[in-house]
Amino acid sequence: MTPKQRFVTTLTREIPDRLPVTTHHVMPSFLRNFMGGAGNDEFFDRFGLDPIRWVPSSKADESRGEYFDPLHVPGYLEPRRVVSDRWRILSETVPGQKYETLRYRFVTPKKTLTTTLQSNEHTSWVVERLVKEKSDIDVIAEFMTVPLCDVAGVNAVAEAYGERGMIRGFFPSFEVYGQPGCWQDASVLYGIEELIMATYDDPEWVHAFLAILRGRKAAFIRSMKGANFDIIENGGGDASSTVISPKIFDAFVAPYDAPLIALAHDAGQRVVYHTCGGMMPFLERLAEMKPDAMETFTPSSMGGDTRLAEAKKRIGGKVTMIGGFDQFHFFRGCTPEETRGAVRRCFEEAGRDGGYILSPSDHFFEADLHLLEAFADEAHRCTYT
């Protein structure tokens, strides 16, 4: 099989020629520090992994007076930013900080909202939340832009990539810094601790906030019809069982993310629900939202709670499972035999009947290259005959 055939066969829970093996994002700092600045495709070729091509996508809705931000240079996995005369995004560097610090201003006719990000060589994080007062969501609802999917652009990339690998995208996140799931996006904009407290103190406000974010995402998803993605991502780690309770999941996550999954299916798209962190108490709840796949199945040795064999037994007949590999302990500082043993355990516990893609449990920033070789090579030996 080609890598694309192998992925698609597994996502439809049929049996491929061998275990698909890949990674989530290939982090730029890893490529710089460990591979001399090689590109993504060089990374996949070097280790014999099944390639993934992430395709950020956006198109401005000119009928709404929206256009691409002429000041914006897209960063890592970032689509072109869409603005309007009533929703301008300006940034400035904050000097004198330990880390690179950028402050963003969202300028509207009624109010200017601000958020601040810091970054090191590996990642970025929020130090000032955009939503500071509850009335700020009304400003967002009135003035925010609503990007659409650039179907032609996606399809041009997919055609050029051919059978080389999987074309993967994501539900739109909020501008500057956000994530695909409604709850996850709100957590980034308001802060997860504050959002959890608000579900008790002012649940109506939380529902209103989530509905605003869902509406923006829904418009993009409807416009994805005809886009040749193999799978698109929803979710986020703040919807995991190590962060929120089942009660919050049932009331504030599923009612907003599940309809988006249904919309994506209506648009002819497959969906993977991403939950880095705890999953075991939520497995059936996650599967009931009817994604085509779930990830990341993070093991307890990395701060998650996944027991792969149990997860396979409980939901393996409903969704494809992606992840489950402990990259902290088996990509650094161990023997190739130990890495191979970890691969084989994942296959025995989750992959024997198909419906499983071997992948690290989310990102990694460091790895011994010979262990990556062992990881891929052992996966190639995992066949279904």
C-alpha positions in Angstrom: 0.0 0.0 0.0 1.0 3.6 -0.4 1.2 5.6 2.9 -2.1 7.4 2.0 -3.9 4.1 1.3 -2.5 2.7 4.6 -3.9 5.7 6.5 -7.3 5.7 4.8 -7.7 2.0 5.2 -7.0 2.3 8.9 -9.3 5.3 9.4 -12.1 3.3 7.9 -11.2 0.5 10.3 -10.2 -2.0 7.7 -6.9 -4.0 7.7 -3.9 -2.4 6.0 -0.7 -4.1 4.8 1.1 -3.2 8.0 0.8 -1.0 11.1 0.8 2.7 10.1 3.5 4.6 11.9 3.8 8.4 12.1 4.1 11.3 14.5 1.8 14.2 15.3 3.4 17.6 14.5 7.1 17.6 13.5 8.3 20.4 15.7 10.5 23.0 14.1 12.9 23.1 17.1 13.5 19.4 16.7 14.3 19.8 13.0 16.7 22.6 13.7 18.4 21.1 16.7 18.6 17.4 15.7 18.3 17.3 11.9 20.2 20.3 10.7 17.2 22.2 9.6 15.7 19.4 7.5 12.1 19.8 6.3 9.1 17.7 7.3 9.2 15.4 4.2 12.9 14.9 4.8 12.1 13.8 8.4 9.6 11.3 7.2 11.8 9.9 4.5 14.9 9.7 6.8 13.1 7.4 9.3 10.7 5.6 7.1 7.6 7.0 8.8 4.2 7.4 7.0 4.0 11.1 6.2 1.4 13.6 7.3 1.0 16.9 5.5 -0.8 19.5 7.6 -2.6 22.1 5.5 -3.7 25.3 7.2 -6.5 26.9 5.2 -8.4 30.1 5.2 -10.3 32.3 2.7 -11.7 35.7 3.3 -15.5 36.2 2.8 -15.4 39.4 0.7 -19.2 39.7 0.9 -18.7 40.5 4.6 -16.1 43.1 3.9 -13.3 40.8 5.1 -9.8 40.4 3.7 -6.4 38.9 4.4 -4.4 40.9 6.9 -1.6 42.6 4.8 0.6 42.8 8.0 0.4 39.1 8.8 3.1 36.6 8.0 1.7 33.2 8.9 3.7 31.2 11.5 4.0 27.5 12.2 0.8 25.7 11.1 -1.0 29.1 11.0 -3.4 30.0 8.2 -3.5 33.5 6.7 -5.2 35.8 9.1 -8.6 37.3 8.1 -9.5 40.8 9.3 -11.8 43.6 8.4 -12.0 47.4 8.9 -13.9 46.7 12.1 -11.6 43.9 13.3 -8.0 44.8 13.0 -5.2 42.9 14.7 -2.0 44.8 15.6 1.0 43.5 17.4 4.0 44.9 19.1 7.1 43.5 20.8 7.3 44.0 24.6 10.9 44.7 25.5 12.8 43.7 28.6 11.3 40.2 29.0 13.0 36.9 29.7 11.2 35.4 26.7 10.1 36.8 23.4 6.9 38.6 24.2 4.3 39.9 21.7 1.2 41.9 22.7 -1.8 41.8 20.3 -4.5 44.4 20.0 -7.9 43.5 18.5 -9.2 46.9 17.4 -13.0 47.3 17.0 -15.3 50.3 16.9 -16.5 49.6 20.5 -13.4 48.4 22.3 -9.8 47.2 21.9 -9.2 43.8 23.3 -5.6 42.7 24.1 -3.7 39.5 24.6 0.0 38.7 25.2 2.0 35.7 24.2 5.5 34.6 25.2 7.6 32.1 23.3 10.8 30.1 23.6 12.5 27.9 21.0 10.0 25.1 21.4 6.5 26.6 22.0 4.3 29.7 22.8 2.0 30.3 25.7 -0.5 33.0 26.8 0.4 35.4 29.7 -2.5 37.8 29.2 -6.0 36.4 28.3 -8.0 38.2 25.6 -11.4 37.9 27.5 -11.0 39.8 30.7 -14.6 41.0 31.3 -17.7 38.9 30.5 -19.0 41.6 28.1 -15.9 41.1 25.9 -17.6 38.1 24.3 -20.3 40.5 23.0 -17.5 42.5 21.3 -16.2 39.3 19.8 -19.6 38.2 18.6 -20.3 41.5 16.9 -17.0 42.1 15.2 -14.9 39.0 14.8 -14.2 37.8 11.2 -15.3 34.4 10.1 -12.8 32.7 7.8 -13.8 30.1 5.3 -12.0 27.1 3.9 -9.9 27.6 0.8 -11.0 24.4 -0.9 -9.1 25.0 -4.1 -5.9 25.7 -2.1 -6.3 22.5 -0.1 -7.0 20.4 -3.2 -3.9 21.8 -4.9 -1.7 20.7 -2.0 -3.5 17.3 -1.9 -3.0 16.7 -5.6 0.7 17.6 -5.4 1.2 15.3 -2.4 -0.6 12.5 -4.1 -0.2 9.1 -2.4 2.8 10.2 -0.4 0.8 10.5 2.8 -2.2 11.9 4.8 -3.6 15.3 4.3 -4.6 16.6 7.7 -6.3 19.8 8.8 -8.1 21.3 11.8 -11.2 23.1 12.8 -10.5 26.8 12.9 -9.2 28.2 16.2 -9.5 31.8 17.3 -7.1 34.3 15.8 -3.5 34.6 17.1 -3.7 31.7 19.6 -6.4 29.1 19.9 -7.3 25.5 19.3 -10.0 23.5 17.4 -12.5 22.6 20.1 -15.0 25.1 21.4 -14.2 24.4 25.1 -10.5 24.4 24.3 -10.7 27.7 22.4 -12.6 29.3 25.3 -10.0 28.0 27.7 -7.3 29.7 25.8 -9.2 33.0 25.6 -10.4 33.1 29.2 -8.2 30.7 31.2 -9.0 27.2 32.1 -9.3 27.8 35.9 -11.6 30.8 35.4 -13.7 28.9 32.8 -14.2 26.0 35.1 -15.3 28.3 37.9 -17.7 30.1 35.6 -19.5 26.9 34.8 -20.6 27.0 38.4 -21.0 30.7 39.0 -22.4 31.8 35.6 -23.2 28.8 33.4 -25.4 30.8 31.0 -22.5 33.1 30.2 -20.3 30.0 29.5 -23.0 28.6 27.1 -23.2 32.0 25.3 -19.4 32.1 24.9 -19.2 28.6 23.6 -22.1 29.2 21.2 -20.3 32.2 19.7 -17.2 30.1 19.1 -19.2 27.2 17.7 -20.9 29.5 15.2 -17.6 30.7 13.8 -16.3 27.2 13.5 -19.5 25.9 11.9 -19.3 28.5 9.1 -15.8 27.3 8.3 -16.8 23.6 8.4 -19.8 24.1 6.1 -17.4 25.6 3.6 -15.1 22.5 3.7 -17.3 20.5 1.3 -15.2 19.3 -1.5 -11.8 19.8 0.3 -9.7 16.7 -0.1 -8.5 16.3 3.5 -8.1 12.8 4.8 -8.9 13.9 8.4 -9.4 17.1 10.3 -8.8 17.7 14.0 -11.2 18.8 16.7 -10.8 18.9 20.5 -8.0 19.9 22.9 -6.3 18.9 26.1 -8.5 21.1 28.4 -11.3 18.7 27.6 -9.4 15.8 29.1 -10.4 13.9 32.3 -7.2 15.2 34.0 -8.6 18.7 33.7 -12.4 18.6 33.9 -15.1 16.4 35.3 -17.6 14.2 33.4 -20.3 16.6 34.5 -18.6 19.6 32.8 -17.8 17.4 29.7 -21.5 16.5 29.3 -22.7 20.0 29.8 -20.1 22.2 28.1 -17.9 20.1 25.7 -20.1 17.5 24.0 -23.1 19.8 23.2 -20.7 22.1 21.2 -18.1 19.8 19.7 -20.5 17.0 18.7 -22.6 19.1 16.4 -19.4 20.3 14.6 -18.4 16.7 14.0 -21.8 16.0 12.5 -21.4 19.1 10.3 -18.0 17.9 9.2 -19.4 14.6 8.2 -22.1 16.4 6.3 -19.3 18.2 4.4 -17.7 14.8 3.6 -14.9 15.1 6.1 -13.5 12.6 8.7 -12.7 13.9 12.2 -10.1 13.0 14.8 -10.9 14.2 18.4 -7.7 15.2 20.1 -7.5 14.8 23.9 -4.0 15.0 25.3 -4.2 14.0 28.9 -6.6 11.7 30.7 -9.1 9.8 28.6 -10.2 6.7 30.4 -13.2 8.1 32.3 -14.4 9.8 29.1 -13.8 7.1 26.4 -17.4 6.3 25.7 -18.4 9.9 26.0 -15.8 10.8 23.4 -16.8 8.0 21.1 -20.5 9.0 21.4 -19.6 12.3 19.7 -18.9 10.0 16.6 -15.5 11.1 15.5 -13.8 8.8 13.1 -10.7 8.6 15.2 -9.4 9.6 18.7 -6.0 10.6 20.0 -3.6 10.8 21.9 -4.0 7.9 24.4 -1.3 9.3 26.6 0.1 6.7 29.0 0.4 7.2 32.8 4.2 7.3 32.4 3.7 10.7 30.6 1.0 12.1 32.9 -2.0 10.6 31.1 -4.0 7.6 32.2 -4.4 5.4 29.1 -4.4 1.6 29.3 -4.3 0.8 25.6 -5.7 -2.8 25.8 -8.7 -1.7 27.9 -9.3 1.3 25.6 -9.2 -0.9 22.6 -11.8 -3.3 24.2 -14.1 -0.5 25.1 -14.1 1.7 22.0 -12.0 0.0 19.4 -15.0 -1.1 17.4 -16.3 2.5 17.1 -13.2 4.6 16.3 -9.7 4.4 15.0 -7.1 5.0 17.8 -4.1 7.1 17.2 -1.1 7.5 19.6 -0.3 5.6 22.8 3.4 5.6 22.4 5.6 7.0 25.3 8.0 9.3 23.5 9.5 10.6 26.8 11.0 7.3 27.8 11.5 5.5 24.4 12.8 8.2 22.2 15.6 9.2 24.6 18.1 7.4 26.8 17.1 3.8 26.3 18.2 0.9 24.0 16.8 0.2 20.6 15.5 -3.1 22.0 13.5 -1.2 24.6 12.0 1.1 21.9 11.1 -1.9 19.8 9.5 -3.6 22.8 7.4 -0.5 23.4 6.2 -0.5 19.8 5.4 -4.2 19.9 3.3 -3.6 23.1 1.3 -0.9 21.5 0.6 -3.2 18.5 -0.3 -6.2 20.7 -2.6 -4.1 22.9 -4.3 -1.9 20.2 -3.3 -2.8 16.7 -3.9 -6.5 16.1 -7.3 -6.1 14.5 -6.5 -2.9 12.7 -8.1 0.5 13.5 -4.8 1.7 15.1 -2.2 4.2 14.0 1.1 4.1 16.0 2.2 7.6 17.0 3.8 9.4 19.9 1.4 10.8 22.4 1.5 14.3 20.9 4.7 16.4 20.4 8.3 15.6 21.1 11.2 18.1 21.1 14.1 15.8 21.6 14.9 12.3 20.3 17.9 10.0 19.7 17.8 9.4 16.0 18.7 5.7 16.2 15.7 5.2 18.5 13.4 6.9 15.9 14.9 4.4 13.4 14.0 1.5 15.7 10.5 2.9 16.3 9.7 3.0 12.6 11.5 -0.3 11.7 9.7 -2.3 14.3 6.4 -0.8 13.2 7.1 -2.0 9.7 7.4 -5.5 11.1 4.0 -5.3 12.7 1.8 -7.0 10.1 -1.7 -8.6 10.2 -0.9 -12.0 8.6 
